[in-house]
Amino acid sequence: MLIRAYLPKFITALFGGLFIALGIYSFGNAQIFDRVFLAILIFTAIVCRENINVVSVIVIITIQLMIDELAWPLINHLPYFKLILYLFSFWAIYYLSHDKLINLILPVLVLASAAEVYWQITDYPAPQITWYIWLMLSNLLLRHLIMIRVGLIDEYFSSKGLSINLDWLMYKMALFTSIVHAAMLIEYLIRHIANMPNILVVYTVFPYILQGISTLYIWVIFHESYKLLLPKLMKV
């Protein structure tokens, strides 16, 4: 009885501490963090392999990570990718206009597009803001996939798709992450259009906030998956 009463709290505290330590240890080294993040996703998917709802959420997040990895070199090295991305972003906003995140992305995208045109006309050395546009778009697509996840399971798998708390948490965290990216992009625009190079508030705290969010992502995925798996473990 004592084991069953205190084991959940012990595991929660143990892994919570480990994930916080991971976030602190890997700060400034994105490659280490990304590899560990992916390893935890794979491990969680294996442990919860009989729960199609948990596995499908993890698959969606993994797909997002892989696409982001592919997008980075394209943004920096492929000619005309910037134009393609802006056009695709406006199309995605139209197609996913039901998402409240559009209320944030659309005005930022319009401002960024106008700034890009202005910099092109004036031959100004434009800052690299395209990556933040992509990250906001990536989170918009993540929210869409999370929203239609249950329907996809019911359509393509024999298992019953169910909405779980992990869906809601990932959906909300994608919104918060987009707000951070939007703030970073807007500060870039202020510096390079209003000629205020000393405005570096978001730029200074951005890596700390993003590392904290990423660490929280790991914790939420593990903790919510563990809660769903716990009743089965307690019966053993």
JOLIN-V757806 format. One record per residue. N is the residue number from 1. RES is the residue in three letters. OMEGA is omega in degrees with one decimal (NA if undefined). D_LAST is the distance of its C-alpha to the last C-alpha in whole Angstrom. Layout:
N_RES_OMEGA_D_LAST + N_RES_OMEGA_D_LAST
This chain:
1_MET_-179.7_13 + 2_LEU_-179.8_15 + 3_ILE_-179.2_12 + 4_ARG_-178.1_11 + 5_ALA_-172.5_15 + 6_TYR_-178.5_16 + 7_LEU_179.4_13 + 8_PRO_-179.9_14 + 9_LYS_-179.8_18 + 10_PHE_-179.3_18 + 11_ILE_178.4_17 + 12_THR_-179.7_19 + 13_ALA_-177.8_22 + 14_LEU_-176.8_21 + 15_PHE_174.3_21 + 16_GLY_177.2_24 + 17_GLY_179.8_26 + 18_LEU_-178.8_26 + 19_PHE_176.0_27 + 20_ILE_177.8_30 + 21_ALA_178.0_31 + 22_LEU_180.0_31 + 23_GLY_179.7_33 + 24_ILE_-176.7_35 + 25_TYR_-174.2_35 + 26_SER_-179.2_36 + 27_PHE_-178.9_39 + 28_GLY_178.2_42 + 29_ASN_-174.3_40 + 30_ALA_-177.4_39 + 31_GLN_178.9_38 + 32_ILE_-177.7_35 + 33_PHE_-178.0_34 + 34_ASP_-179.8_34 + 35_ARG_178.7_32 + 36_VAL_177.8_29 + 37_PHE_179.9_29 + 38_LEU_179.2_29 + 39_ALA_178.1_26 + 40_ILE_176.9_24 + 41_LEU_-180.0_24 + 42_ILE_179.5_24 + 43_PHE_179.9_20 + 44_THR_179.0_19 + 45_ALA_178.8_20 + 46_ILE_-179.3_18 + 47_VAL_-177.3_15 + 48_CYS_-173.2_15 + 49_ARG_179.4_17 + 50_GLU_178.4_16 + 51_ASN_-175.6_17 + 52_ILE_-178.2_21 + 53_ASN_176.8_22 + 54_VAL_-177.5_21 + 55_VAL_-178.4_22 + 56_SER_175.7_25 + 57_VAL_179.8_26 + 58_ILE_177.5_25 + 59_VAL_179.2_28 + 60_ILE_-179.9_30 + 61_ILE_179.1_30 + 62_THR_176.8_30 + 63_ILE_178.1_33 + 64_GLN_179.9_35 + 65_LEU_-178.3_35 + 66_MET_179.1_36 + 67_ILE_177.6_39 + 68_ASP_178.7_40 + 69_GLU_179.4_40 + 70_LEU_-176.6_43 + 71_ALA_-175.6_45 + 72_TRP_178.9_45 + 73_PRO_178.7_48 + 74_LEU_179.7_49 + 75_ILE_-173.7_50 + 76_ASN_-171.1_52 + 77_HIS_-175.9_54 + 78_LEU_178.6_54 + 79_PRO_176.5_57 + 80_TYR_179.1_57 + 81_PHE_179.0_54 + 82_LYS_179.5_54 + 83_LEU_179.2_56 + 84_ILE_-178.7_54 + 85_LEU_179.6_51 + 86_TYR_179.1_53 + 87_LEU_179.2_54 + 88_PHE_180.0_50 + 89_SER_178.4_49 + 90_PHE_176.8_52 + 91_TRP_-179.6_51 + 92_ALA_178.3_47 + 93_ILE_177.8_48 + 94_TYR_-176.6_50 + 95_TYR_-176.9_47 + 96_LEU_-175.3_44 + 97_SER_179.3_47 + 98_HIS_-176.2_44 + 99_ASP_-179.8_42 + 100_LYS_177.6_43 + 101_LEU_177.9_43 + 102_ILE_-179.0_46 + 103_ASN_175.8_48 + 104_LEU_-172.1_48 + 105_ILE_-173.9_48 + 106_LEU_179.8_51 + 107_PRO_177.7_53 + 108_VAL_179.8_52 + 109_LEU_178.3_53 + 110_VAL_178.4_56 + 111_LEU_-179.4_57 + 112_ALA_179.0_56 + 113_SER_178.8_58 + 114_ALA_179.2_61 + 115_ALA_179.4_60 + 116_GLU_178.9_60 + 117_VAL_179.9_63 + 118_TYR_179.6_65 + 119_TRP_179.4_64 + 120_GLN_-178.4_65 + 121_ILE_-175.9_68 + 122_THR_-178.6_69 + 123_ASP_178.9_68 + 124_TYR_177.2_66 + 125_PRO_-171.9_63 + 126_ALA_174.6_60 + 127_PRO_-178.8_57 + 128_GLN_179.4_54 + 129_ILE_-176.0_52 + 130_THR_-178.3_51 + 131_TRP_-178.9_48 + 132_TYR_172.6_47 + 133_ILE_-180.0_48 + 134_TRP_-177.0_45 + 135_LEU_176.1_43 + 136_MET_177.3_43 + 137_LEU_178.4_44 + 138_SER_178.5_40 + 139_ASN_176.2_38 + 140_LEU_178.5_40 + 141_LEU_176.6_39 + 142_LEU_179.8_35 + 143_ARG_179.0_36 + 144_HIS_-179.6_37 + 145_LEU_176.7_34 + 146_ILE_-176.6_32 + 147_MET_-177.4_34 + 148_ILE_-174.6_34 + 149_ARG_-176.9_30 + 150_VAL_178.7_29 + 151_GLY_178.6_32 + 152_LEU_178.6_32 + 153_ILE_-179.5_28 + 154_ASP_-176.6_29 + 155_GLU_-171.6_33 + 156_TYR_-178.6_31 + 157_PHE_178.8_28 + 158_SER_179.5_26 + 159_SER_-179.5_23 + 160_LYS_177.1_24 + 161_GLY_-179.9_25 + 162_LEU_174.0_24 + 163_SER_-178.7_26 + 164_ILE_-177.2_23 + 165_ASN_179.1_24 + 166_LEU_176.4_24 + 167_ASP_-176.2_27 + 168_TRP_-178.5_29 + 169_LEU_177.5_29 + 170_MET_179.5_30 + 171_TYR_-179.4_33 + 172_LYS_-178.8_34 + 173_MET_176.1_34 + 174_ALA_176.3_36 + 175_LEU_-178.4_38 + 176_PHE_178.4_38 + 177_THR_178.8_39 + 178_SER_177.7_42 + 179_ILE_178.7_43 + 180_VAL_179.4_43 + 181_HIS_178.1_45 + 182_ALA_178.7_47 + 183_ALA_178.4_48 + 184_MET_-178.3_49 + 185_LEU_179.8_51 + 186_ILE_178.4_53 + 187_GLU_173.8_54 + 188_TYR_-179.0_55 + 189_LEU_179.1_57 + 190_ILE_-178.2_59 + 191_ARG_-169.8_59 + 192_HIS_176.4_61 + 193_ILE_-179.3_63 + 194_ALA_179.1_64 + 195_ASN_178.9_65 + 196_MET_-172.9_63 + 197_PRO_-177.4_61 + 198_ASN_177.3_60 + 199_ILE_-175.3_57 + 200_LEU_-176.6_54 + 201_VAL_-178.9_52 + 202_VAL_179.9_49 + 203_TYR_-178.1_50 + 204_THR_-174.9_49 + 205_VAL_-174.4_46 + 206_PHE_-177.9_45 + 207_PRO_179.0_43 + 208_TYR_179.6_41 + 209_ILE_-177.3_40 + 210_LEU_177.1_39 + 211_GLN_177.8_37 + 212_GLY_178.6_35 + 213_ILE_-179.6_34 + 214_SER_176.8_33 + 215_THR_177.9_31 + 216_LEU_175.8_30 + 217_TYR_-178.8_29 + 218_ILE_-177.8_26 + 219_TRP_-178.0_25 + 220_VAL_179.9_25 + 221_ILE_-179.3_23 + 222_PHE_-173.5_20 + 223_HIS_-179.4_20 + 224_GLU_177.1_20 + 225_SER_179.4_18 + 226_TYR_179.1_15 + 227_LYS_178.3_15 + 228_LEU_-179.1_15 + 229_LEU_-173.4_12 + 230_LEU_-178.7_10 + 231_PRO_179.1_9 + 232_LYS_179.2_7 + 233_LEU_-177.3_5 + 234_MET_178.9_5 + 235_LYS_-177.6_4 + 236_VAL_NA_0
